[in-house]
């Protein structure tokens, strides 16, 4: 399992969530929290089976300017 943390602007949270939801079971949403006035942290959990597809969508969002940064770490159950 992997934990993925995305840093997003306030206006980008809904956009990124909609794009990621289209992956069907590629992830589990663990939550979104505000970290400053215009920055939010979205936390996802994904299996190694889905990771490549999920990272591809995240990178696409980053290139479009919807994701400021992301971090992938291993996750123990």
C-alpha positions as CSV (number, residue, x, y, z in Angstrom):
1,X,0.0,0.0,0.0
2,X,1.0,3.6,-0.6
3,X,0.0,6.9,0.9
4,X,-0.1,9.8,-1.4
5,X,-0.3,13.4,-0.2
6,X,-1.2,16.1,-2.7
7,X,-0.8,19.8,-2.1
8,X,-3.5,21.8,-3.9
9,X,-4.9,25.3,-4.2
10,X,-8.5,25.8,-2.9
11,X,-10.0,26.0,-6.4
12,X,-8.2,22.8,-7.5
13,X,-9.5,20.4,-4.8
14,X,-12.8,19.7,-6.7
15,X,-11.1,19.4,-10.1
16,X,-8.5,16.9,-8.9
17,X,-11.0,14.9,-6.9
18,X,-13.2,14.6,-9.9
19,X,-10.4,13.4,-12.2
20,X,-9.2,10.9,-9.6
21,X,-12.7,9.6,-8.9
22,X,-12.8,8.5,-12.6
23,X,-10.2,5.8,-11.9
24,X,-12.8,3.5,-10.2
25,X,-11.3,1.8,-7.1
26,X,-7.7,2.9,-7.8
27,X,-7.5,4.6,-4.5
28,X,-9.1,5.3,-1.1
29,X,-9.7,8.9,-0.2
30,X,-8.4,9.4,3.3
31,X,-9.4,13.1,3.5
32,X,-8.7,16.7,2.6
33,X,-7.5,19.3,5.1
34,X,-6.7,23.0,5.0
35,X,-3.0,23.7,5.7
36,X,-3.0,27.5,5.0
37,X,-5.3,30.2,3.4
38,X,-5.1,28.8,-0.1
39,X,-3.4,25.4,0.3
40,X,-5.0,22.1,1.0
41,X,-3.6,18.6,1.6
42,X,-5.5,15.7,0.0
43,X,-4.5,12.3,1.3
44,X,-5.0,9.1,-0.8
45,X,-4.2,5.4,-0.2
46,X,-3.5,3.2,-3.2
47,X,-2.3,-0.4,-3.8
48,X,0.8,-1.1,-5.9
49,X,-1.6,-2.5,-8.5
50,X,-3.2,0.9,-9.1
51,X,-0.3,3.2,-8.3
52,X,1.0,3.7,-11.9
53,X,-2.4,4.8,-13.2
54,X,-3.0,7.1,-10.2
55,X,0.4,8.7,-10.5
56,X,-0.2,9.3,-14.2
57,X,-3.4,11.2,-13.4
58,X,-1.6,13.2,-10.6
59,X,1.2,14.1,-13.0
60,X,-1.3,15.2,-15.6
61,X,-3.0,17.4,-13.0
62,X,0.4,18.8,-12.0
63,X,1.2,19.7,-15.6
64,X,-2.1,21.5,-15.9
65,X,-1.4,23.5,-12.7
66,X,-3.9,21.8,-10.4
67,X,-1.4,20.0,-8.2
68,X,1.4,22.0,-6.5
69,X,3.3,19.0,-5.2
70,X,2.8,15.4,-4.1
71,X,4.6,12.9,-1.9
72,X,4.3,9.1,-2.2
73,X,5.3,7.0,0.8
74,X,4.8,3.3,1.7
75,X,1.9,2.6,4.0
76,X,1.6,-0.2,6.5
77,X,-1.9,-1.5,7.5
